[in-house]
Every structure is written in C-alpha cells, then in structure tokens.
Amino acid sequence: MDETWLYHYDPETKQQSMEWRHSGSLRLKKFRVQKSPGKVLASIFWDQDGILPNDYLPKGQTINAEYYSSLLVQLKDILKEKRRGKVTKGVLFLHDNAPAYRALATQNKLAYLGFQMS
C-alpha cells in the first residue's frame, strides 16, 4: 500500500494544442506553466498480480485510523472477489510507519481481518 498526490490540470482542447511545423523546425517553448487547480491523495493497494483498489481521499479529510481501517475492510472484500483461492495462507501486509498505520485501532483491525504485518 502506498499513497501519492495526483495533480489534475485543465487540459487544452485538441484544437488549441495542435501545432504545425516542419520536421527540422524547433518546438515552441511555453514560458509560463499554469499551476494545478487541485490535487487529490490516492491510496493504492497492489499485490504480485497487479493493482487492487484505488481510493481517493475526499477533499478536506485526512488519513486517520478510522478512515484507514475502512480501507482495509474494502481491501479484504476485494481480495475475496479478485484473488479467489489465493488468500488461503493469509495476507502479509507491508506499509510504512505513518501514525494512522501504527494506531491501535488500525492494528486491531489488521488482526481482526487476518492480515499479518511484516
């Protein structure tokens, strides 16, 4: 599991971004880059077979033990659905030492769901 910030931009229309030039001509440089109108925190879970669920944190909310525990429950349901038969030995869970992950409520939820910590 990992998180990353995703920035979203208002792209130009296809007509605005078209540029006709000869094969030997230089590309035009854009001197002013517009700032991103916003960003969103994406939580991504994956295993050896690929990416599992993605979750986007609602604006104005932070990742805390309660929110993270709800993500773990969703992960367990998705594992049952997408990796049917592969979870017989349990799940070895790896994440960093963020406060939401180390919280007692999160540790209890991991134990309840049968995830082992590494």
N, C-alpha and C positions, 0 to 999 in steps of 0.2 A: 504494500500500500504506500502511496506517496501522494503529495499534493503539489499542485503547480498553479501559478497565476496565469490566466489566459486573458489577453488584452483583445478587445474587439474594436474594429475600425469600421467607419462608414466607407465602403469601397466606392471607387469611381464607377460610373456606368461603363459599359463596354465601349460606347461611342466616345466617351471622354478619354479613355485610356488607350485608344488606338493611336498608333504613331507610324507614319510612312517615312521611310528613309532608304537610301541606297545601302548596299551591303558594305561599302567601305566608309560610310559616314559614322561619326561619333554619336553616341546616345546623349540625349539631353539630360542634364543633371537637375534634380529637384533640390533647391537650396533650403526650402522650408518644409519640414516634416510636421504634419499635423499630429497633435497629441491624441492619444487614445481617448475616446469618450467614456470608456469604462473598462473595468476588469472584473473578473469573477474567479473565485477559487474553486478549482476542480480537484476532487478526490478520486483517485484511480486505483482500482484493485486489479491485480493480474496474477496469473499462475503460469506454469510451464506451457500451457496450451494457448495462452493469449490473454487479452484484456477481458475482465469480467464486467462489473458495473462501473459506471461513471456517475458521480454525483456533483452537482454544482451548488455551492453554498449560497443560500438566499442573501440578498443584499442587507447589510446591517447586522448580520448574525456572525458569531464567532464559533469556532470549533471548540466545544466543551465536551465533558464526559457523557452527558445525556445525548447530545447530537451524534457523537461518535458511536455510542452504544446502539443507537437506532440504525446507523450504517452497517454495523456488524450483524444485526439481525437480518437486514436486507441481503447482505453478503451470504449468510448461511442459506437463505431461501434460494438465491441464485445458484449457489453451488449444488444444491439438491437438484435443481432443474437442469442446469447446463452440464454438470460433471457427474451425472448419474453413474453410480458404481465405482467412481474413482476416489471417493471420500471415505472408504471403509476403514482406513488406518488412522483417520483424523486429519487435521489441518495444522501444519506448522506455520505460525503466523510471525512475520518479521516486520517491524516498524521501528521508527526512531524513538527518542526519549522526550517527545513533546509532553507537556503537562496533561493534556487530555488523554493521552495514551497510558500514562502512568497512574492516573486517578484510580482510586479503589473501586469506584463504580464500574469503570472500564475493565479492570482486572477481574472483577466478579462476573461481568457479562461474558468475557472471553472464556472463563472456566465453565460457566453455565452452558455456553454454546459448544464446548468441547474443543476449542482451539488451543493449541499448545504454543507457548511463547519460546522464541529462540534468543 
